[in-house]
Amino acid sequence: MKLDMSFKRVILVIAILLEIGSISLQAQTGFQQTQSFYLKKCRALDHHPHIKRAQEVFEKIRAVSDRTGKRWPQLVMIQKKNAFCQGIAAQALPDGSVLITEELLDLVYQDVTTSIGDARLAFVIGHELSHLAKDDFWHAQAFYAVKNFTHEKSEENHVLQYLLQCCVKTALSSTSQAFVSNVLQARELQADAYGILYMTMAGYNPHVILEYNGLSFFEHYGQQMSGQLVYSQSHPTPQIRAKFLKTQFQHVVTELSFFHWGTRLYQLGHYPQAIAMLTHFSQYFPSQEIFNNLGLSYYQQGRQQLSGCPNLPALDFQLMTVIQEQTSADELITRRSMPFCYQNQGNSLLQKASDYLQQAVKMNPAQLRTHINLSTVWILMGRYTQALGELDYVLSQSPEHPEALNNKAVALYLYGKKEGLATKNRAIALLKSIPTTAPNGQQVQDNLTLLHPDPEPDLNIVETGVNTQKKSSPNIDMSFLPDSPLPLGKMNTSTAKRLREIPLKREFEMNTFQGILYSDPAQKILVTIDDQGDYHIAFLEISLPQPWSQDFLQTRLGNPLRKVRNMHSETWIYADFALDIQQGQATTLLYFLPD
């Protein structure tokens, strides 16, 4: 019995029209698993106007994506040399390679700005990295099955059994076509969801995937590639598929608001609310980045609870985390800034922090920043040897990593002090090896001052007796800042009416923390509801139409109260507003109600 057209369509449409992970039907018999086969067949792409951008996009998505310890993902770009190579759009291979073709690069950047092209490519790469993380390579195996079982008896059953064994991981004796197609489609939709998640966490705009100039990316892709699809006359139109996927994505994009605001609340020091947001989001997308941020939130809470404890020498030092306060003015992380010592509560919170960070390390062992964050928690918990183990791994991969050298110096000194060993000079040498121009150079100098008998002079530090605080400029000119589109504070009838015009909103209730999230391409708003049932606009974020340079901001606004290091940017926090800084330019302005 011949394999019917509808079942072939199931395999081919999922693999090709979903845009990701296709292999041409002209492929040789056999399941080719390595990049070497494709480089030999198609040749490496050496000349293209977007090669450098593609590599940069890949690095950013790889940094936030989940990963197993089995392989290190790498990008392989190939030419559209022949019909076989043209049939591949993008594909993940078991050796860790992510293939993208010259044709795909042409398509994602066609007739759009480079930022939109970057976002499209980020989604494609995120989708493929999701397949890598889950050891999901069914696309190639499905096509292999089609090639090898189409001329034998009971072909449909052969293909079903092959797909069940290789891809669905079950050996049921009788399973319907609908079951197989549903499982495989679910995998594709899951990879799509993680593609949207990863691109957003890396700073790309997911809305351009859903719609741009009246078309979704899938519709655009289908129009451009439909001439190459086998059996294209029998599969659903790109418009139908786009409508179906848009429904799925709307849920993803809506839930992503919780990740966004959870991270924002962490940056602003609202740790219990940040934990509530991130915990909610982790139920839908339990990824490495979410666990990392949850771990950091619990760490900061634990540090607060322990800030007055006299028996914790680690609190005297500046410990590094990726989302890291870069000045010495943050009362939340400075010892003695709070007089209380809640040892049991603090230790319990630190244990939760270590649990989340260990899970994050397990999900992506190659992400060095998570090892550094975990070392910070271990140091505060007094587990110095475990911290040194994490830091030695980081330094084996990146010998001059400034955050790792700083934390290792602190851990080494405290370990020696605990065990009666002479480690102080080695700790000082490690701190001195860090360039003063490093992002956390001021904090390194603070640590060196604690250890070195003759601290460096002229550090621009004022001793307050309680806190060590960096001087900020007294001349602040905020006249150039645009007004908030909506007034912050308790809402009135006019404000409520304007909010109803925003199409995307999401209500939430997390114990005593409840409110509504609003968003559209121009703004993001967090409205909170107090115990009396009154609504307040607490946070409002807008994109800047024209970026301001970092030097301009420094001149007009002086030093921020706090600088928070993010993955690909910094956030400068002032009394009632904050600015995201990317590549030396302010791109986003956040208004908030001061405490």
Secondary structure, DSSP 8 states (H G I E B T S, - for coil): ----HHHHHHHHIIIIITSSS---TTS-SS---SHHHHHHHH-B----TTHHHHHHHHHHHHHHS---TT---EEEEE---SHHHHT--EEE-TTSEEEEEHHHHHHHTTTS-HHHHHHHHHHHHHHHHHHHHTT--HHHHHHHHHHHHTTSTTHHHHHHHHHIIIII----SS--HHHHHHHHHHHHHHHHHHHHHHHHHTT--THHHH-BTTB-HHHHHHHHHGGG-TTGGGS--HHHHHHHHHHHHHHHHHHHHHHHHHHHHHHTT-HHHHHHHHHHHHTT---HHHHHHHHHHHHHHHHHHHTT-TT-GGGGS----SS-B-SS--GGGSTTSS----HHHHHHHHHHHHHHHHHHHHH-TT-HHHHHHHHHHHHHTT-HHHHHHHHHHHHHH-TT-HHHHHHHHHHHHHHHHHHT---HHHHHHHHHTS-TTSTTHHHHHHHHHHH-SS--S---EEE-SS-EEE---S----TTS---SS--EE--HHHHHHHTT-SEEEEEEETTEEEEEEEETTEEEEEEE-TTS-EEEEEEEEEEEEEEEHHHHHHHH-S-SEEEE-SS-EEEE-SSEEEEEETTEEEEEEEE---
